[in-house]
């Protein structure tokens, strides 16, 4: 039998190579009938049909081949499938896939090929007839309870693959407005099963515009679980209006989001909205209480806890429950006990903050001592060397001139260092009112020649009416340091953008952006530490590592913060926020 097959294959190949394709096809068709269990002749016949432009006939032969091959032969089928896909029409390939699905449903494909076919064609093509029936039902919310019961049953028997297949079927099909309720249920079930990426894909396919609050909350919640808010930031406009329109479920997720992106204004606004909702709701009040504890805000936590206690007392009174005169209730004892715990926790947090400040001061003094020590040591050694020359009777005038020049250079270096450090320790505070945009514009004007020399352009946008109160010279120092850092990072041919705005509750926002090489991820946590620098401190252009540390300290004096925008990857972007007292703007 083998010799006969081998002879037939050789004859077909000879005819094919000599250009007698029709004869080769006929000979191959006869061999396929003679050896119906051999996938080789089905594959060979399909290849010749494909090369001859007979794509329908080729698909039929490849289908016969699929019925006959063993799992280890599947890569041969994949190659034939891909070649046909490159030549045949989309409609023919759709019909071909449907036929593959049919023979799969009828168990006419070796069992070991399920996973391989899933990889090649996708889960939606591999669903059986029952799943396909539910998928068709899922296109209309009138069938919601039928679909839900079946999904519940699949989950109960741990047939999660069918739920995934249903979702991918929906994902690859046409969007249907009449199945929004069913789609929402399926999205929440995918989230529950940990299929977060698939859930987000289905949301993007079926839920535009994102107006349903449960879906908006789900987007934020799934992103929190993934520790990646890029999808939420892409599809949602998380701004003042968004926060105002949010309900409790969205507010809950926004607290986590604003902590992650370090956006204090948004966090404060969200907590205030939750506090309003907590006036009559014990569950919301308890959630807010937990948030305040996690943020080490013990005064607010204590206030909320007392509010919860009062709400519970009112509920007891409404139910007719009361306590005997002079006897403390259990909740009163619990309140007193927790107040004692709060006081101890506040003390511990205060101790931790004190220790953190002392460690920062120690590191600051250590670095400052090191920076001062270098020029002082250089001066000391130069003088000692000159003294030894004098002792040996060698005291030429040019040596003395060299010594004095070295001493002057080292004292200049000390002066530069002290000047850079002075904004941190200076007791002067020339407080007054100044225009933010005018102040920043003056800094850029002072540096105009240097910026032009490096071919760096700049732009200031936003409100020109924002007024701050404080030391204008110190505020200017913030932007001198930021601009000089950007100039050193960019080198030549770049730009700096500054956007100024003010949000609710007197929060001034300033975005400072350059298109330099950016800050390496491994340095994210170090850039505001004193004396951390990647530059040469002897270059005369900074490098002591005080620039951003000084910026951080000055903004702290202005009741402000600065953070690096870690999601910006086209350079470096700093986000500055300054909280002004009411009436300050």
N, C-alpha and C positions, 0 to 999 in steps of 0.2 A: 504493500500500500504506500509506504513512504517513497519507494523508488518511483512509483507511478506519479505521485504528487510532484516529486522533484523533477521528473521529466517534463510534466505539463508546465511547470513554472519556467523551466529553461526555454521551452518552445515559445511560450507567451512573451518572454523577455526578448527573444531573438526577433520575433515579428515586430515587436514594439520599437526596438532599436533600429530596425531597417525601414521604419516609417510606415509599415503596414498596420496602422492603428486599428482599423475596423476588423481586420482578421484577428488581431490580438485580443480585441474585446470579445469577439465571438468565441474564440478558443477559451478565454477566461470564464465566460458565461457557462460553457459546457463543463469546465473543471469545477465551477462552483456547484453545479447540479450533481456532479459525480461525487464531490466531497462536501456535503452540506454542513458538516460539523467543523469544518476548517475555516477559521476567520481570515486566513491569508488571502484566499481568492476573492472574498468579499472586499477586503481592503484594496487589493490590486485592481479589481474591477472599478471600485469607486474612484481611485486615483486616475485611471485612464478616462473615465467619464468626465471627471473634473477638468483634466487637461484638454479634453475635447470640447469643453464648454457646455456639457450636458449636466448642469448642476443638480437638477431634480433627480436624475438617475443616480448621480453620485451620492446624494443624501440618502437615497433608499439603500444603497449598498453599505454605506457607513452605519446605517441603522442595523442592518443584518450583522455587520461586524461587531457592534456593541453587544448584541445578544450572545455572541459566541466567545468573546475574549475573556481571559482570566484577569484578575486584578493587576498582576505584574505586567500585563500587556496594555494597560490603560494609557500610558504615555504615548503609545503608537496612535491610539484613537484621538488623543488630544491634538497631536500634530496634524492629523487629517482634518479634524474639525476646524482648527485655526486656518488652515489653508483654504478650506471651503468658505469660511467666514470672510476671508479677504476678497474672494471673487464673486460670491453669490449675492443676490439682493437681500435687503433687510427682511422683506416679506417672506422670502423662501426660508431664511434662517429662523424666523419666528415660527413658521410651520414645522420646521425640523425640530426645534426645541419642544414644541407641543407633542410631537410624535415620541420624542425621548421620554417626556413625562408620562405619556400613555403606557408605553411598555414598562416603565418603572412601576406604575400603579398596578399593572397586571403581573408584577413579579417576574418579568421576562428578562431582567438584567441580573447578573450574579450579585448576591447580597453584599459581597465585599466592596462593591463599587459605589455604595451610597455616599460615603464621605468624599470620594474622588469626584463624583458628579456634582456634589454640593459645592465643592471648590470651583469647579469649572463653570457651573451654570447658576449658582446661587440658591439659597434656601427656598425661595419662592417657587422655583421650578421643581423642587423635590417633594413638595407637600402631597400627601395622599388625597384621595377623593373626598374624604370627610373634612379635611382641613380646607380644601378648595371650596367646598360647599359653604363652610362657615365664612370664608373670605368673601364669597359673593353676598352672603347675608349681611356682612359687616359694612357694606356700602350704603346701608339705609338704616337710620335710627329707629325705624318702626320695628326692626328686628333686634333692638338692643338687648332685651332680656334673653333672647335665644343665644346671642353671641356671648353674653356675660356668663350664662350658665355653663357654656362649653369651655370657656377660658378658665373658669373656676374648677371645672372637672380636670382639665389638663394639668393645672397647677397641683391639684390634690394628688394626682398619680405621678407627679414629678415629670410630666412629659413637656418640659420647658421648651424643647426644640420646636414644638408645634406653635407655641405662642410667638417665638422668634420668627418662625416661618410666616405666620399670619402678619406680623408687623412688617416684614420685608416685602410681603405681597402688597400690603397697603402702600408701602414706601415707593415701590416701583410701578404702581398703578396710577390711574388718573385721580386727581384730587376731587373729592366729592363733598360738596357743602351739606348734603343731607345726612352725613354721618359724623357730625362734630361731637355728639355725645359719646358715640362708640369710640371714636379716636381718643377722646380725653380719658376714657376708662382704660383703654389699652396703653396709653402713655403712662398713666399712674401704675399700672400693673408691671410694666417694664422697669420702671424706677424701683418698685418694690423688689423685683428679682435681680436688681443690680445691673441691668442692661442699660446703663446710663447713656452711652454714646448713641445707641439705637433709639432711645427715648428722645434725645435731643434732635436727632435726624427726623424723626416722625413729627415732632413739634414744628420744626422748620418747614416741613412739607405741608402740614395740614392746618396749622393754627395761625397763619397770617391773616389779618394783623393781630398782634398779641394783645387782645383786649380782655380776655377772660382772666380774672384775677387768680383763679386756681392754677392756671397754666403759667402765669407770670411767676407765681410763688414756686411752682415746680421747676422752672428754669433756674431760678436763683438757688433753690435747694440742691438740685442735681450738680450745678457748678460748684457748690460748697463741698459736696461729697467728693467731687473730682479734684478739689483744690485748684481749680482753674476756672476763672470767671470770664475768659475770653469770649465764649459764646454769648453770655448774658450782655457783655459790653458791646458786642456786635449787633445784637438784635433788639436791645432795649435802650431807650433814651432815659438813663437814670439821672434825672435833674430835679430841680425844685418842684416842678409840676408833678413829676412822677411820684416823689415822696409824699406830696400833699394828697394825691389821689389814692395812695396805698391803703389797704386794709391791714388787719393785725397779722395775717399770715405772711404778707409781703414785708411788713415792718420787721417781723421776727428775722427774716432772712437778710434784710438790709442791715441790721445791726452787725451780723457776721461780715457782710460784704464791705461795709465802711471801715470795719476794723482791719480787714485784710488789705485794703488799698490805702489805709491810714488817712481817711478823709474825715477830719474832726467835725466840720460843719454839718455834713450829712448825718453823721452819727448823732450829734446833739439834736438835730431836728427830728430824727426818727424816734429818739428816746422821749422827746417832749410829746410827740403824737401818741406814743404808747401810754404815756402818763395820763393823757386826757382820756384814753379808752379805759384805763385802769380805775377811773373814779368809781365806776359801778360794777366792775367785773373782778371777782376774786382770782380766777385763772390768769387773766392778763396781768393783774397786779403781782401775782407770784412769779410769773415769767420775768417781768420787769425787775423784781427784787433779785432774782438770780443773775440777771445781766449786771445790775449795779454791783453785786458782790464780786463777779468775775472781773469787773473793771476797777476793783479796789475803791469804790466810791461808797464808803460806809455810811456817810450822813444820809445820802439819798436812799440807801438800802434800809436804814433804820426808819426813815420817814415812811417808806412804802410798807414796811412790816407793820408799823403802828396803824397805817391805813387799813391793811388787811385785817388786823385784829378788830378794828372798829366795825368793818363790814361784817365780820363774823358775829360780833356781838349784836349788831342790828338784826341779823338773820335769826339769831336765837330769840331775841325779843319778839320778833314777828311770829315765831313758832310757839311763843308762850313759855319759853324756858328762862329761868332766872336762878340766881344763886342767893343763898341766905346772907343776911346782912353781916358784914364783918368777916366773912370767909372768902379767901381768895379763890378764884376759879383756876382751873388747870391752865387755861390759856394765859391768864395774867402771870402765873408763875413762869410759864414758858417765855413770855415776853421779857420778864426781868432777867431770866437766865441768858437769853440770846443777846440782850443789851450788854451784859457783862462780857460775853464772848466777843461782841463787836468791839468793845473798848480794847480788849486784849489784841484782837486782830489789827486794829488801827495802830496800836503801839508797835506791833511786829512789823507792819508795813512801813511805819515811820522809821524804825530802826534799820530796815532794809534800805530805804532811801538814803538814810544818813551814811550807811556803809558804802552804798554805791557812789555817793558823792565823795567820800573819803578816798575810795579806790581811784576815782577819776582824778582827784586832786593829787594823789600820790603819783599816778602815771604822768600827769601834767608836769609836776615838779621834777620828776625823774628825767623826762624828755627835755625840759627847759635847762636843767643842770647839765645834761649831756651837750646840748647845743652851745651853751655858754662856755663849757669846759674846753671845747676845741680851740677857739681863738685865744682863750686865756693861756692854754698850754703852749700854743705856738709862740705867743709873746714871751712866755717864761723861758722856753728853750732858746729863743733867739738872743735874749739878754744874757743868759748863762754862757752861750757860745762867745758872745762879744767880750764878756768878762774874762774868759780864759785867754782870749787873744791879747787883752790888755796885760794880763799877768805875764804873758810870754813876750811882752814888749812889742806886740804887733797891734797897732791901732791906726791903720790908714784911714784917711777921711772918707774915702769911698765906702769902706765897710760901715762906718757910722751912718752915712746917708742910706745905705741899704737897710740897716737895722731900723732906722726911724721910718722909712717907707713901709717896711713890713708891719711895724707896730700900728701905723696909721691905717693900713689895709685891714688889719685884724679888728681895730676899734670901729672902723666903718661897718664891718660885718656884724659886730655887736650892736651897733646903732640900728642897723636894718632889722635885726632880730627883735630888739626892744620896741622899735616902732610898730612892727607887725603885731606884737603881743599887747601893745598898749590899749587897744579897744576892749580887751577882756578885763583889764584891771584898773582902767582909768576911773578916778572918782568923779570926774567932771560929767555933768549931765545938763547940757544946754537945752532944756525942754522948750518946745514951742510948736506952733502949727505950721505944717508945710504940705505942699502939693506933691503927691507920690510921683506922678508922671513927670513933673518938672524936675524933681530931684534925680530921677533915673536918667532923664535926658541930659542933664548937666554932666553926669558921670560919663556918659557916652561921648558927649562933646569934648570933655577933657582928654579922652583917649582917642579922639578922632584921627589924629595923625598916625598913631601906632596902628590903629585898625586899618586905615587906608594903606599903610605900608605893607601889611600882610594880605591886602585885598580881601578883607572881611567886611561884609555889609551887615547892617542891623536894621531892625524894625521894632517900633513900639506901637502897640495897638490897645484899644480898650478905653475905658472911662478916663477922661482928663479932669474930672471934678473931685476925685477922691482926696480927702485931706486926712493926714495922720497927725497925732500929737506925740512929741518926743524929741530926741536929739537928732537933728537932720544930718549932722556930720557922721554920726554912727550909722544911721540908715544908709547914707551914701557909701560907707565902707563895705556894706553887704554887697553892693553891686560892683564896686571896684574889684573886690575879691572874685566875684563870680565871672565878671568879664575877663579879668586877667587869666583866670583858670581856663576859660574857653579859648582865649587867644593862644595859650601855650598848647592846648590839646589840638586845636585845628591846624596850627602852623600857618598855612596859606590857603587862600581861596575857599572861603566858607561864609556862613551867615549866622547871626544871633537874632532870635525872636523873643520879644517880651510882651506878654499879654496881661493886662491889668483889668480886673473886674471886681465887683462887690456883690455879694449875695445877701440873703436875708440875715437879720440879726447882726448887722454891722461886721460881717466877715469879709475882709479884703483878701482877694485871691490874686496871686501873681505867678504866672508860668514863665520860667526862664529856660529857653531851649537853644541848643547849638547843634550843628551837624558834624561835630567832631567824631572821633573813633568810639566814643562812649566809654563807660566804666565797666571793666571786667566784673563778671558776676561774683567772683571770689572776693572782691573788694567792697561789695555793697554794704557790709556791716562795719567797715572800718573807716569810711571816708570822712566821718565827722569826729573821729578820734584825734586828739592833739598829737602832733608830730608824726602822723601817718602821711607818707608821701611816696610817690614813685618817681619824683624828680630829683635832680642833683642839687643838694642844698648849697653847694659852693658856686652855683652858676650865676648868682646875682639876680636871678629872676624868680625868687621864691624857692620853694622846695623844702621849707622848714616843716611843712605839714600843719600850718596854723590857719590857712585861709578859710577852709570850710568850718573848722572848729570855731573861729572867730565869728563867722556868719551865723552859726547855730546859737552862740552865746548872745550876740546882739539881738537877734530875733526873739530870743527868750525874754530880753529886757522889754521888748515891744509887745509882750504877751502873744508871741507868734511862734510858728513852727516852720521847719523846712524838711522836705523829704524828697528822696529820689524816686522818680516815676519808673518803676522796674518794668513796666509794660511797654515803654518807649524804646525802640531799638534802632532808630535812625540818627543816633547821636546821644546827647545827654539832655534830660529834662528834669529840672527841679520845680517842685510845687511848694510855693510859700503861702501860708495863711496867717493873717494877723487879726486877732479879735479886738475890736475897739469897743470901749464903753459906749452906752447909748448916747447919741448926740455927738459922737466923735467924727462922724462922716457927714 
